[in-house]
Amino acid sequence: MALQPTFGERTISELSLMFRDRQINLEPGFQRNSVWSPVDRQRLIQSIVQSYPVPSIFLYKQERRGRIVYDVIDGKQRLETIFMFTEQGRFKRERFETRLDFGEGLDWWSWKDIRRYVPATAAAIRGYKVPTVEVTGQLSEIIDLFVRINSTGKRLTSGEKRHAKFYTSPFLKAADHLVERNHGFFAENRVLSPAQLDRMKGTELVAELLMSLNQGGPINKKTALDRAIGNDGVNGNTLHRLTREFTTTLRRIRRMFPDLKHIRLRNSAEFYSLHLFVWEMEQAKLILTDRKRNRMAFELLRNLSNGVDALRVQLRQANTGKPAQRVFQEYLLTVQGDTDSAANRERRRQILRNTLWSIYERKDEKRTFTEEQRRLLWNSAEKHTCAKCNGALHWNDFTVDHVKAWARGGRSTLKNAQLMCRGCNSSKGAR
């Protein structure tokens, strides 16, 4: 069924009543987050007080459980602003003042002040008519309309457009959830600004990384992301694995590089490459827990970051690069122009590999001790007691522990083995 629009008007009083009666849904799945600034909101109220026209509000009219409900397609920010200023429902906590002139010069006025001291203006605000367009039709057509008409005010970002098109996608929901869980990390390390996080750039970045982990390498953002988010081929088990690997890698980056926010690799495009590179090192079973090596790695990243920044300034001053700056030149080329192409992403990852890979040792390919090693260790031990609690051990109930943990580079050899009870071995972990 084609879209059926009905053009009309609703007073602010009517819209407020519909909101209180839960007939207006400001947050359908395809909607974006609120992105208006306080100044944007103040200007809207000033326009309404001065009886200036405002753009139409688009409402998706549908019946749910025997009652009419309107999903807001366009105009969410305007409605929120009106409800905040007039202190409606849950928006009462976000009430604000705006500068108005009622004959005595500009001053800050709240809704409470206007009702008390300028009741005629309060009545005019309640009676202000907002143009409305009510539409009915298929949800896919409504979403397409949402993307098309959001050209007034702040345009939809690419992340917001994808969210609108694929908001039911499990892939996108997983990315949303990961951003919510790691919002503090992204904000504190300045990977993304608060405004970018609000406008779903975080979801876009995480979705890219999930798809890249699934493919085992960089993807081309422009051609692969829509296909990734809408991809039904990534089943639940695979998505769960990708989510786990993303979280493990992010936790590793946090521990390896606690001062990440001080270097350029915190920028979202370069953080993408860093995350994928650390994931690659995890997959290769490199030992990433050595603090001394991690400090050395961070200093190399800092030198790379400072070198690239210095070269950028140098080139802007029309000074050519020197042979000793070749790596900085190569890296700088990857963050100019099409920084999100698969080729540039792969080149950045290769530079990181050349810079850091040799610092780290690989874990022993053999994770556990063999039955032969268990027998030799038992028979050669002077005492059959736990190395930690000194409790007596029995042949049918003991474990062989790595003195230096396997995760920290310990080898599965008899020189690095000791008898231990199960409880102590379990509590020791990777220490």
Secondary structure, 3 states (H helix, E strand, C coil): CCCEEEEEEEEHHHHHHHHHCCCEECCCCCCCCCCCCHHHHHHHHHHHHCCCCCCCEEEEEEEECCEEEEEEEECHHHHHHHHHHCCCHHHHHHCCCEEEECCCCEEEECHHHHHHHCHHHHHHHHHCEEEEEEEECCHHHHHHHHHHHCCCCCCCCHHHHHHHHHCCCHHHHHHHHHHHHCHHHHHHCCCCCHHHHHCCHHHHHHHHHHHHHHHCCCCCHHHHHHHHHCCCCCCHHHHHHHHHHHHHHHHHHHHHCCCHHHCHHHCHHHHHHHHHHHHHHHHCCECCCCHHHHHHHHHHHHHHHHHHHHHHHHHHCCCCCCHHHHHHHHHHHHCCCCCCCHHHHHHHHHHHHHHHHHHCCECCCCCCCCHHHHHHHHHHCCCCECCCCCCECECCECEEEECCCHHHCCCCCHHHEEEECHHHHHHHCCC
